[in-house]
Amino acid sequence: MTSTNNFDILTPMKLPNPIQTHRVQGTLKPYPGIKNIIAVGSGKGGVGKSTVAVNLALALHAEGATVGLLDADIYGPSQAQLLGSYEPPEFTEKKLNPVRRFGLQTMSIAYLIDQDKAMIWRGPMVSKALQQLLSDTDWQDLDYLIVDLPPGTGDIQLTLAQKIPVAGAVVVTTPQDLSLIDAKRAIAMFEKVSIPVLGIVENMSLHTCSQCGHQEAIFGENGGISIAEAHNIELLGQLPLNAHIRALSDAGTPIVADTPNAETSKIFREIALKLAIALSKRPKSYASKMPGVVVE
C-alpha cells in the first residue's frame, strides 16, 4: 500500500475510538498502563528519526490520545534537547515520574546524567538501562508510547525485540539510496523478530527555497514510495527539508507544538492518524481481560 503525496491534500480522518490494546510479539504481554508501544527506527543516523518521533508523538497527542515518548538511545539521547528540558524526574514509591513536556509523558537517560557525560557502557548495561527506563517509569494510562530507537540493528533493538512488548514499528528514511539501503535492513530486522512495520515515513523529500519558492528534491525522488511498494507497506507521509523545523528542534520546541497550523504540522498529524488506523487493523490483545485462574 502507498499513499498520495501529502504535500497536496490532507485527508480528514479520526483516531480509532476507543483506542484498543493490540497484540505484541511472541509470548510477551502489554505493559500495565501502556496500551501500545510503537518503535520508531531508521537503520542509520542522520535521517531525522528523532525529530519525526517527537513530532509524531505530539501529533497523536494533538488528535486526543494520551501519549508517552521514551528515548531509547542510551549513547546519544536526543529527546531532552528536542523537548527543551533536562529536568531530572521525581521519584515516587520506587518509580520515576515521567517528565511532562507539551502534554507528553517523557523519559530519557539524558534526564538522569550530566549533559556532557559520555555513556561508556557495554551492550548488556545499555540493554538493562533501556528496560529500567521503561519498567521503572510510572507511565499513566498511555494509549501510545513512542520509542525513539538509536540507529542500527544492535543491542537496543535486540532487547526491544526479545523483552519489550511492541505493537508495531515505523521506519524513517530519506529518498537517498544510502538511506534506503539501511531502511530495508531495518524493515528486515523488524520482520525477523515478528514486529509489524506499520508504515514508512520519508523525511527530507523536498526543499522549498525561502527566497523564491522553488522546490527541489535534493536527496532524490520516490525513494519512500519504492521501498513501500517493494515491501507492501504503507507510505505514511512525506516531510519537507525545512530550516524552520531545524531551528525549532534546536530551540527545544518541536514544530507540532510550536506551530500546530503549519503545513508540516498538518502532515505530521496525517501521518499520526494513518499510523493509528494501520495499528487498529492489527489483531487485538485480550491478555489484560483474561481472568486469572487459581487452583486450590
Rosetta blueprint (number, residue, H / E / L):
1 M L
2 T L
3 S L
4 T L
5 N L
6 N L
7 F L
8 D L
9 I L
10 L L
11 T L
12 P L
13 M L
14 K L
15 L L
16 P L
17 N L
18 P L
19 I L
20 Q L
21 T L
22 H E
23 R L
24 V L
25 Q L
26 G L
27 T L
28 L L
29 K L
30 P L
31 Y L
32 P L
33 G L
34 I E
35 K E
36 N E
37 I E
38 I E
39 A E
40 V E
41 G E
42 S L
43 G L
44 K L
45 G L
46 G L
47 V L
48 G L
49 K H
50 S H
51 T H
52 V H
53 A H
54 V H
55 N H
56 L H
57 A H
58 L H
59 A H
60 L H
61 H H
62 A H
63 E L
64 G L
65 A L
66 T L
67 V E
68 G E
69 L E
70 L E
71 D E
72 A L
73 D L
74 I L
75 Y L
76 G L
77 P L
78 S L
79 Q H
80 A H
81 Q H
82 L H
83 L H
84 G L
85 S L
86 Y L
87 E L
88 P L
89 P L
90 E L
91 F E
92 T E
93 E L
94 K L
95 K E
96 L E
97 N L
98 P L
99 V E
100 R E
101 R E
102 F L
103 G L
104 L E
105 Q E
106 T E
107 M E
108 S L
109 I H
110 A H
111 Y H
112 L L
113 I L
114 D L
115 Q L
116 D L
117 K L
118 A L
119 M L
120 I L
121 W L
122 R L
123 G H
124 P H
125 M H
126 V H
127 S H
128 K H
129 A H
130 L H
131 Q H
132 Q H
133 L H
134 L H
135 S H
136 D L
137 T E
138 D L
139 W L
140 Q L
141 D L
142 L E
143 D E
144 Y E
145 L E
146 I E
147 V E
148 D E
149 L L
150 P L
151 P L
152 G L
153 T L
154 G L
155 D H
156 I H
157 Q H
158 L H
159 T H
160 L H
161 A H
162 Q H
163 K H
164 I L
165 P L
166 V L
167 A L
168 G E
169 A E
170 V E
171 V E
172 V E
173 T E
174 T L
175 P L
176 Q L
177 D H
178 L H
179 S H
180 L H
181 I H
182 D H
183 A H
184 K H
185 R H
186 A H
187 I H
188 A H
189 M H
190 F H
191 E H
192 K H
193 V L
194 S L
195 I L
196 P L
197 V E
198 L E
199 G E
200 I E
201 V E
202 E E
203 N L
204 M L
205 S L
206 L L
207 H E
208 T E
209 C L
210 S L
211 Q L
212 C L
213 G L
214 H L
215 Q E
216 E E
217 A L
218 I L
219 F L
220 G L
221 E L
222 N L
223 G H
224 G H
225 I H
226 S H
227 I H
228 A H
229 E H
230 A H
231 H H
232 N L
233 I L
234 E L
235 L E
236 L E
237 G E
238 Q E
239 L L
240 P L
241 L E
242 N L
243 A H
244 H H
245 I H
246 R H
247 A H
248 L H
249 S H
250 D H
251 A H
252 G L
253 T L
254 P L
255 I H
256 V H
257 A H
258 D H
259 T L
260 P L
261 N L
262 A L
263 E H
264 T H
265 S H
266 K H
267 I H
268 F H
269 R H
270 E H
271 I H
272 A H
273 L H
274 K H
275 L H
276 A H
277 I H
278 A H
279 L H
280 S H
281 K L
282 R L
283 P L
284 K E
285 S L
286 Y L
287 A H
288 S H
289 K H
290 M L
291 P L
292 G L
293 V L
294 V L
295 V L
296 E L
